[in-house]
Amino acid sequence: MKSSTEDKVNGRLHKVKGKLKQVAGRLGDNPELEVEGKDEEITGRVQEEVGKVKNVFGK
């Protein structure tokens, strides 16, 4: 798999995982888990954008 595709896929996975953690944190009244989920979602967004940039430059 190309590096750009791998970054995009991993980014999407982190976004989904982060959103699930946020929901679990809200439902379980666990603000630490909610914050951890938000961080992971942001990380996923960044990684997905890195994959898009790599795709543009052909890496």
Backbone as ProteinMPNN parsed JSONL, in Angstrom:
{"seq_chain_A": "MKSSTEDKVNGRLHKVKGKLKQVAGRLGDNPELEVEGKDEEITGRVQEEVGKVKNVFGK", "coords_chain_A": {"N_chain_A": [[0.849, -1.165, 0.0], [0.502, 2.227, -0.78], [2.272, 4.907, 0.775], [0.833, 7.291, 1.131], [-1.83, 6.456, 0.951], [-1.924, 4.708, 3.076], [-1.537, 6.488, 5.214], [-3.899, 7.977, 5.007], [-5.871, 6.031, 5.514], [-5.151, 5.139, 8.099], [-5.479, 7.544, 9.42], [-8.254, 7.938, 9.22], [-9.108, 5.777, 10.761], [-8.122, 6.501, 13.29], [-9.652, 8.786, 13.701], [-12.273, 7.749, 13.915], [-11.958, 6.009, 16.091], [-11.294, 7.884, 18.034], [-13.675, 9.383, 18.178], [-15.398, 7.447, 19.184], [-14.263, 7.038, 21.71], [-14.758, 9.532, 22.816], [-17.557, 9.54, 23.016], [-17.912, 7.349, 24.713], [-16.638, 8.368, 26.965], [-18.336, 10.516, 27.609], [-20.745, 9.145, 28.137], [-19.965, 7.481, 30.219], [-19.312, 9.272, 32.131], [-16.646, 10.199, 32.218], [-14.331, 12.384, 32.01], [-11.602, 12.408, 31.336], [-11.263, 10.314, 29.485], [-12.865, 11.289, 27.48], [-11.443, 13.586, 26.675], [-9.098, 12.357, 25.817], [-10.114, 10.996, 23.627], [-10.819, 13.153, 21.978], [-8.293, 14.206, 21.444], [-7.21, 12.049, 20.01], [-8.906, 12.013, 17.799], [-8.255, 14.45, 16.576], [-5.581, 13.938, 15.96], [-5.978, 11.943, 14.071], [-7.254, 13.408, 12.05], [-5.173, 15.116, 11.264], [-3.287, 13.241, 10.356], [-4.679, 12.136, 8.222], [-4.815, 14.34, 6.508], [-2.088, 14.647, 5.984], [-1.673, 12.389, 4.444], [-3.176, 13.106, 2.196], [-1.701, 15.28, 1.245], [0.724, 14.003, 0.644], [-0.198, 12.435, -1.423], [-0.731, 14.332, -3.391], [1.838, 15.225, -3.985], [2.929, 12.926, -4.883], [4.167, 10.946, -3.287]], "CA_chain_A": [[0.0, 0.0, 0.0], [1.276, 3.456, -0.842], [2.385, 5.649, 2.034], [-0.26, 8.275, 1.241], [-3.055, 5.71, 1.218], [-1.807, 4.185, 4.44], [-1.778, 7.612, 6.126], [-5.322, 8.331, 4.97], [-6.625, 4.968, 6.185], [-4.855, 5.208, 9.535], [-6.102, 8.762, 9.921], [-9.694, 7.688, 9.383], [-9.273, 4.868, 11.902], [-7.92, 7.287, 14.511], [-10.806, 9.669, 13.875], [-13.399, 6.944, 14.392], [-11.618, 5.55, 17.438], [-11.388, 9.047, 18.906], [-15.083, 9.722, 18.387], [-15.955, 6.427, 20.077], [-13.774, 7.321, 23.062], [-15.468, 10.716, 23.308], [-18.91, 9.121, 23.393], [-17.786, 6.505, 25.907], [-16.306, 9.254, 28.072], [-19.544, 11.25, 28.001], [-21.707, 8.212, 28.725], [-19.43, 6.946, 31.47], [-18.93, 10.403, 32.974], [-15.196, 10.11, 32.337], [-13.798, 13.477, 31.189], [-10.265, 12.076, 30.825], [-11.442, 9.506, 28.281], [-13.424, 12.189, 26.464], [-10.333, 14.408, 26.184], [-8.22, 11.447, 25.079], [-10.774, 10.764, 22.355], [-10.7, 14.362, 21.161], [-6.903, 14.239, 20.979], [-7.02, 11.025, 18.982], [-9.626, 12.449, 16.608], [-7.444, 15.499, 15.942], [-4.43, 13.242, 15.388], [-6.453, 11.283, 12.862], [-7.485, 14.425, 11.019], [-3.865, 15.553, 10.785], [-2.683, 12.147, 9.603], [-5.421, 12.024, 6.972], [-4.374, 15.455, 5.66], [-0.728, 14.33, 5.551], [-1.836, 11.447, 3.339], [-3.642, 13.855, 1.026], [-0.555, 16.066, 0.746], [1.646, 13.054, 0.01], [-0.82, 12.02, -2.688], [-0.553, 15.427, -4.344], [3.249, 15.272, -4.387], [3.298, 11.626, -5.434], [5.022, 10.149, -2.406]], "C_chain_A": [[0.9, 1.235, 0.0], [1.228, 4.183, 0.506], [1.229, 6.625, 2.217], [-1.58, 7.585, 1.569], [-3.065, 5.187, 2.647], [-2.073, 5.294, 5.463], [-3.259, 7.97, 6.164], [-6.163, 7.301, 5.72], [-6.401, 5.016, 7.696], [-5.473, 6.451, 10.165], [-7.586, 8.579, 10.159], [-9.958, 6.786, 10.579], [-9.111, 5.617, 13.223], [-9.105, 8.217, 14.767], [-11.987, 8.911, 14.46], [-13.159, 6.488, 15.836], [-11.736, 6.7, 18.44], [-12.826, 9.432, 19.196], [-15.748, 8.717, 19.327], [-15.517, 6.666, 21.523], [-14.492, 8.53, 23.66], [-16.864, 10.345, 23.797], [-18.862, 8.279, 24.664], [-17.47, 7.355, 27.131], [-17.507, 10.04, 28.559], [-20.533, 10.332, 28.712], [-21.251, 7.699, 30.085], [-19.011, 8.025, 32.448], [-17.433, 10.359, 33.29], [-14.564, 11.185, 31.453], [-12.401, 13.205, 30.629], [-10.352, 11.273, 29.53], [-11.982, 10.364, 27.142], [-12.324, 13.057, 25.844], [-9.368, 13.566, 25.356], [-8.806, 11.172, 23.689], [-10.678, 11.955, 21.431], [-9.292, 14.485, 20.603], [-6.674, 13.241, 19.846], [-7.734, 11.4, 17.684], [-8.823, 13.511, 15.854], [-6.21, 14.887, 15.284], [-4.815, 12.557, 14.085], [-6.693, 12.259, 11.727], [-6.163, 14.883, 10.407], [-3.238, 14.475, 9.906], [-3.374, 11.975, 8.252], [-4.994, 13.135, 6.0], [-2.952, 15.237, 5.152], [-0.783, 13.365, 4.368], [-2.292, 12.133, 2.069], [-2.515, 14.668, 0.406], [0.432, 15.156, 0.038], [1.105, 12.611, -1.347], [-0.616, 13.074, -3.762], [0.876, 15.457, -4.875], [3.77, 13.923, -4.865], [4.224, 10.803, -4.583], [4.259, 9.011, -1.807]], "O_chain_A": [[1.921, 1.28, 0.687], [0.26, 4.073, 1.259], [0.704, 6.774, 3.321], [-2.359, 8.086, 2.38], [-4.087, 5.223, 3.331], [-2.756, 5.068, 6.462], [-3.809, 8.236, 7.233], [-7.066, 7.663, 6.475], [-7.352, 4.941, 8.474], [-5.933, 6.415, 11.306], [-8.117, 9.015, 11.181], [-10.913, 6.999, 11.325], [-9.872, 5.395, 14.165], [-9.512, 8.411, 15.912], [-12.629, 9.383, 15.398], [-14.047, 6.573, 16.684], [-12.218, 6.513, 19.557], [-13.164, 9.771, 20.33], [-16.564, 9.093, 20.168], [-16.313, 6.512, 22.449], [-14.798, 8.555, 24.853], [-17.297, 10.786, 24.862], [-19.665, 8.47, 25.577], [-17.98, 7.088, 28.219], [-17.693, 10.221, 29.762], [-21.089, 10.686, 29.752], [-22.063, 7.508, 30.991], [-18.418, 7.728, 33.485], [-17.012, 10.463, 34.442], [-14.29, 10.937, 30.279], [-12.053, 13.714, 29.563], [-9.6, 11.523, 28.588], [-11.602, 10.187, 25.985], [-12.284, 13.237, 24.627], [-8.88, 14.011, 24.317], [-8.076, 11.123, 22.699], [-10.478, 11.793, 20.227], [-9.108, 14.826, 19.434], [-6.025, 13.556, 18.848], [-7.225, 11.136, 16.595], [-8.728, 13.465, 14.627], [-5.837, 15.275, 14.177], [-4.063, 12.591, 13.112], [-6.371, 11.971, 10.574], [-6.046, 15.021, 9.19], [-2.717, 14.772, 8.831], [-2.716, 11.697, 7.249], [-4.833, 12.887, 4.805], [-2.639, 15.599, 4.018], [-0.028, 13.508, 3.406], [-1.844, 11.78, 0.978], [-2.39, 14.736, -0.816], [0.926, 15.488, -1.04], [1.864, 12.435, -2.3], [-0.356, 12.742, -4.918], [1.101, 15.685, -6.063], [4.944, 13.803, -5.214], [5.008, 10.02, -5.12], [4.819, 8.231, -1.037]]}, "name": "protein", "num_of_chains": 1, "seq": "MKSSTEDKVNGRLHKVKGKLKQVAGRLGDNPELEVEGKDEEITGRVQEEVGKVKNVFGK"}
